[in-house]
Every structure is written in C-alpha cells, then in structure tokens.
C-alpha cells in the first residue's frame, strides 16, 4: 500500500491541476504536497508529475494513476455516505461547470446563504461530465446532458440563448450590420453548445471565412476577450449578463432571427438527496433566480 497521505495529496493535486490549490484544500503547505508526491514517486518508481518552467503537469503514468485513484476515492466516499450520511447533514454539496459557477452562480450564492444561514455550501467545479461518476455532490448543474447512473435523476434546467456579442467600439470599427460582415472580424470560439459553423448555417445558411480566429476552452475567458475588443464571441446571454448590463458587450445583430436557443444545462440529483430539505431549498432558489435572470435578459 502506498502512503495514504501521499495518495490524498496526489489525488487533490491531480484533480485541481495545482499543488497550491491542493494544499489549500487539505490545509497544508504547497511544499508539503510536493514532499508527499515525491514520496509517492519514490514508492512507485515512476514520475507522476513532470516539472518544468515552475509548473507541474501530470505525466502519462500520472494521468493513468489519477484516473484509477479517483475511482477508488469515489468508492470510499460512496461507502462513507451510505454508512454515515448524517456526518455532514448541514452541508450541501453543489457541483457545476467552471464558467457557470464563476459567471453566474458565485455572484448570486451569497443571496442563498443570506436566506439560509443554517446551510453550509460546498461548491466544486467539473470540467468533464464523467467527473460526476466519482465526485461527491447533492446537486450538480451539468453543461450538456450527462448519462443517468446509480439512481441519479437528470432533468433539463436551463435553455440558453446564444448570439454574437462584441464591444460597442468593435461594431463601429468594423461596421457590423449583418452576419456577412463577420468576415471582417476575429471570431472568438469557446466550449459551448453551438459552434460558429453551426450557428452561421442555422441563421444564414452558409459559413463565413473570418479575418482571424481565436480559441478559448472556457466561456469566462472568451467573454473577457470579447469585452476587451479582441473579436466577436458566440456566447450565452446568461453567462454574459454582467457584461451586457454594463454595456461592455452588446449584440451587433439584435433581430430575433439571429438568436439561437438550446437546452444546454441539466440538473442532476444524487441518489441520496431524496427527502433532504436543504436540497429542495436550493433547487427552489436556483430555479427562481434562473427565471428572474431570463426575464431580465429578455427585457434588455
């Protein structure tokens, strides 16, 4: 058996992709995490992290080991919940995609805490829907429909409206009046439910060769880039609500036919949530906030 503290440090560092964030979670120093991982590597006889330019990334062996260790930790967590679910009955475990958590949920979660000070919130992010098979959660807000497993319930939560968005200055600079004008722009891509190619085929029946293209793997970065005038992003109005309210982003084509709506977010309930009042309170609050946000974006 490898040292359990070393396994715990490795699992946290692999999951977060960061020694410092793993240290923060486990309540130790980053140097302690590094020391534990060194002990694990000595035990295994292989490197689980490659260190270069001050960064540590999983090696091929580390990625394989992390996948198996995550499953093992998930089994331990599941067994613990079956035996002692009351151990954290006053806490609510929420999982969400990174962009929705950062752009929408985090700015509003204080309102829920104010209404329910008796409930402790633990919010974690998921980058891959397969993470839901291993992490602990009561409710998850998944981007894309995940498979059902282990008695977990999945249902649609939110239909997002996507349309081109950019800074007001870029509209004037490039003379954006209709989608064909996007040929003069830099198109910003992000990981959302609709690609630029699919969007253009839906609204104008053909594709466009843009002047330049820019890719991001997070909507948060893509939205920030568009607000800074780097190009035009195809994004969700609900994620860009703050920028739309401030006027740092606007829609160059405001006609309804240039907006595409798709069900992108799903609510996942774990098998253990049945009858828990905390879960019902959060779900009621979440749906009310989503309804209010949809009404606000529709009015703007």
Rosetta blueprint (number, residue, H / E / L):
1 X L
2 X L
3 X L
4 X H
5 X H
6 X H
7 X H
8 X H
9 X H
10 X H
11 X H
12 X H
13 X H
14 X H
15 X H
16 X H
17 X L
18 X L
19 X H
20 X H
21 X H
22 X H
23 X H
24 X H
25 X H
26 X H
27 X L
28 X L
29 X L
30 X H
31 X H
32 X H
33 X H
34 X H
35 X H
36 X H
37 X H
38 X H
39 X H
40 X H
41 X H
42 X H
43 X H
44 X H
45 X L
46 X L
47 X L
48 X L
49 X E
50 X E
51 X E
52 X E
53 X L
54 X L
55 X E
56 X E
57 X E
58 X E
59 X L
60 X H
61 X H
62 X H
63 X H
64 X H
65 X H
66 X H
67 X H
68 X H
69 X H
70 X H
71 X H
72 X H
73 X H
74 X H
75 X H
76 X H
77 X H
78 X H
79 X H
80 X H
81 X H
82 X H
83 X H
84 X H
85 X H
86 X H
87 X H
88 X H
89 X L
90 X L
91 X E
92 X E
93 X E
94 X E
95 X E
96 X E
97 X E
98 X H
99 X H
100 X H
101 X H
102 X H
103 X H
104 X H
105 X H
106 X H
107 X H
108 X H
109 X H
110 X H
111 X H
112 X H
113 X H
114 X H
115 X H
116 X L
117 X L
118 X L
119 X L
120 X E
121 X E
122 X E
123 X E
124 X E
125 X E
126 X E
127 X L
128 X L
129 X H
130 X H
131 X H
132 X H
133 X H
134 X L
135 X L
136 X L
137 X L
138 X L
139 X E
140 X E
141 X E
142 X E
143 X E
144 X L
145 X L
146 X L
147 X L
148 X L
149 X L
150 X L
151 X L
152 X L
153 X E
154 X E
155 X E
156 X E
157 X E
158 X E
159 X E
160 X E
161 X E
162 X E
163 X E
164 X E
165 X E
166 X E
167 X L
168 X H
169 X H
170 X H
171 X H
172 X H
173 X H
174 X H
175 X L
176 X L
177 X L
178 X L
179 X H
180 X H
181 X H
182 X H
183 X H
184 X H
185 X L
186 X E
187 X E
188 X E
189 X E
190 X L
191 X L
192 X L
193 X L
194 X L
195 X L
196 X H
197 X H
198 X H
199 X H
200 X H
201 X H
202 X H
203 X H
204 X L
205 X L
206 X L
207 X L
208 X L
209 X L
210 X L
211 X L
212 X E
213 X E
214 X E
215 X E
216 X L
217 X L
218 X L
219 X H
220 X H
221 X H
222 X H
223 X H
224 X H
225 X H
226 X H
227 X H
228 X L
229 X L
230 X L
231 X L
232 X E
233 X E
234 X E
235 X E
236 X E
237 X L
238 X L
239 X L
240 X L
241 X H
242 X H
243 X H
244 X H
245 X H
246 X H
247 X L
248 X L
249 X L
250 X E
251 X L
252 X L
253 X L
254 X L
255 X L
256 X H
257 X H
258 X H
259 X L
260 X E
261 X E
262 X E
263 X E
264 X E
265 X E
266 X E
267 X E
268 X E
269 X E
270 X L
271 X L
272 X L
273 X L
274 X L
275 X L
276 X L
277 X H
278 X H
279 X H
280 X H
281 X H
282 X H
283 X H
284 X H
285 X H
286 X H
287 X H
288 X H
289 X H
290 X H
291 X H
292 X H
293 X H
294 X H
295 X H
296 X H
297 X H
298 X H
299 X H
300 X L
